[in-house]
Each structure stands twice: as C-alpha cells, then as structure tokens.
Amino acid sequence: MWLTYYLLIGLGFTFIVETSSIHHAEEIQFLKGDDKPFESFSMMERLLIIVLWPMGIMSIVKELFKKDDEY
C-alpha cells in the first residue's frame, strides 16, 4: 500500500515539474533570444522523477531556504 502512495506522489511531483519547467523554459528562451524550442522530458527522465521524488523535493526546499538567506 505504501508503494502505491509513493508512486502516486511521484506522479504528482512529475506533473508539477513538467508544467512548471515548460513555463520557465519559455521565459529563458525569450530572454536569451534562443530560437530552439523547449524539448519535453523523455519517458526515462519522467520515470526517474517518479521514483526519486524525495530528492527533488529536498533540492527545491533547499533552494527556497537558500534564497531566503540572500535577502
């Protein structure tokens, strides 16, 4: 049962990463003046995010606290 919850949370986290990365990639593309379109994540990268989501969340939280210290 816990494995199902783990994978469902990973699936949700993957959705959030996928949708937010498209938005930020378009902003960066505009700022750089780059003509190369954003390439979506491959299925292997998505599976890795689903399995290793705790490390992704830890890195996001770490960056949030690091940015708070700069102000």
Residue frames as qw, qx, qy, qz and C-alpha x, y, z in Angstrom:
[[0.000, 0.884, 0.468, 0.000, 0.00, 0.00, 0.00],
 [0.299, -0.799, 0.089, 0.514, 2.80, 2.45, 0.84],
 [0.432, -0.090, 0.588, 0.678, 4.39, 1.78, -2.55],
 [0.201, 0.675, 0.626, 0.334, 1.19, 2.94, -4.26],
 [0.170, -0.946, -0.196, 0.196, 1.20, 6.20, -2.29],
 [0.475, -0.522, 0.353, 0.614, 4.91, 6.68, -3.00],
 [0.373, 0.171, 0.651, 0.639, 4.38, 6.29, -6.76],
 [0.072, 0.820, 0.541, 0.175, 1.26, 8.49, -6.77],
 [0.276, -0.877, -0.006, 0.394, 3.14, 11.28, -5.00],
 [0.448, -0.302, 0.525, 0.658, 5.95, 10.85, -7.52],
 [0.303, 0.501, 0.673, 0.451, 3.47, 11.07, -10.37],
 [0.066, -0.939, -0.333, 0.049, 2.05, 14.29, -8.96],
 [0.400, -0.713, 0.229, 0.528, 5.52, 15.72, -8.45],
 [0.460, 0.039, 0.627, 0.627, 6.42, 14.82, -12.05],
 [0.186, 0.761, 0.559, 0.272, 3.34, 16.66, -13.29],
 [0.217, -0.939, -0.096, 0.250, 4.31, 19.77, -11.32],
 [0.465, -0.483, 0.433, 0.603, 7.89, 19.68, -12.57],
 [0.422, 0.308, 0.670, 0.527, 6.77, 19.14, -16.16],
 [0.102, 0.862, 0.460, 0.187, 4.27, 22.00, -16.17],
 [0.281, -0.911, 0.028, 0.301, 6.50, 24.48, -14.35],
 [0.544, -0.318, 0.476, 0.614, 9.57, 23.72, -16.43],
 [0.401, 0.544, 0.567, 0.471, 7.73, 24.49, -19.67],
 [0.057, -0.968, -0.243, -0.032, 6.77, 27.94, -18.36],
 [0.424, -0.789, 0.253, 0.366, 10.27, 28.78, -17.14],
 [0.612, -0.014, 0.560, 0.559, 11.93, 27.36, -20.27],
 [0.322, 0.746, 0.452, 0.368, 9.83, 29.67, -22.42],
 [0.210, -0.972, -0.019, 0.104, 10.86, 32.66, -20.27],
 [0.561, -0.529, 0.437, 0.463, 14.54, 31.75, -20.51],
 [0.569, 0.325, 0.577, 0.488, 14.22, 31.17, -24.24],
 [0.157, 0.920, 0.299, 0.201, 12.72, 34.65, -24.65],
 [0.354, -0.895, 0.159, 0.219, 15.41, 36.31, -22.50],
 [0.588, -0.338, 0.549, 0.488, 18.25, 34.59, -24.35],
 [0.448, 0.627, -0.245, -0.589, 16.70, 35.19, -27.76],
 [0.257, -0.214, 0.923, 0.187, 17.10, 31.49, -28.50],
 [0.601, 0.197, -0.338, -0.697, 15.14, 30.02, -31.41],
 [0.325, 0.076, -0.943, -0.005, 15.48, 26.41, -30.23],
 [0.653, -0.432, -0.199, -0.589, 12.14, 25.18, -28.85],
 [0.433, -0.447, 0.663, -0.416, 11.89, 23.55, -25.41],
 [0.563, 0.093, -0.799, -0.190, 12.20, 19.78, -25.55],
 [0.758, -0.463, 0.039, -0.457, 9.99, 17.93, -23.12],
 [0.406, -0.491, 0.756, -0.153, 11.34, 15.33, -20.72],
 [0.484, 0.181, -0.804, -0.293, 11.84, 11.81, -22.05],
 [0.824, -0.355, -0.286, -0.336, 9.93, 8.90, -20.55],
 [0.754, -0.022, -0.484, 0.443, 13.08, 7.67, -18.78],
 [0.139, 0.269, -0.322, 0.897, 13.54, 11.05, -17.10],
 [0.578, -0.389, -0.093, -0.711, 9.90, 11.03, -16.03],
 [0.878, -0.231, -0.419, -0.031, 10.27, 7.55, -14.52],
 [0.552, 0.102, -0.464, 0.685, 13.37, 8.66, -12.63],
 [0.175, -0.355, 0.179, -0.901, 11.49, 11.65, -11.22],
 [0.763, -0.351, -0.256, -0.479, 8.61, 9.39, -10.15],
 [0.862, -0.159, -0.427, 0.224, 10.99, 7.02, -8.34],
 [0.566, -0.042, -0.311, 0.763, 13.38, 9.61, -6.89],
 [0.097, -0.796, -0.304, -0.515, 10.92, 12.39, -5.99],
 [0.584, -0.752, -0.198, 0.231, 12.12, 12.84, -2.36],
 [0.589, -0.199, 0.146, 0.770, 15.48, 14.08, -3.64],
 [0.169, 0.514, 0.400, 0.740, 13.73, 16.52, -5.95],
 [0.371, -0.837, -0.331, -0.229, 11.63, 17.93, -3.13],
 [0.667, -0.565, -0.071, 0.481, 14.68, 18.21, -0.87],
 [0.479, 0.066, 0.233, 0.844, 16.56, 20.19, -3.52],
 [0.048, -0.686, -0.394, -0.610, 13.60, 22.54, -4.04],
 [0.540, -0.803, -0.250, 0.022, 13.24, 23.16, -0.31],
 [0.678, -0.322, 0.043, 0.659, 16.99, 23.71, -0.02],
 [0.311, 0.328, 0.303, 0.839, 16.89, 26.33, -2.79],
 [0.254, -0.798, -0.384, -0.388, 13.91, 28.07, -1.19],
 [0.619, -0.731, -0.127, 0.257, 15.74, 28.43, 2.12],
 [0.617, -0.088, 0.177, 0.762, 18.94, 29.47, 0.36],
 [0.149, 0.556, 0.344, 0.742, 17.12, 32.28, -1.46],
 [0.426, -0.840, -0.306, -0.138, 15.55, 33.47, 1.80],
 [0.679, -0.507, -0.032, 0.531, 19.01, 33.88, 3.32],
 [0.481, 0.239, 0.253, 0.804, 20.15, 36.14, 0.47],
 [0.066, -0.761, -0.332, -0.554, 17.57, 38.86, 1.21]]
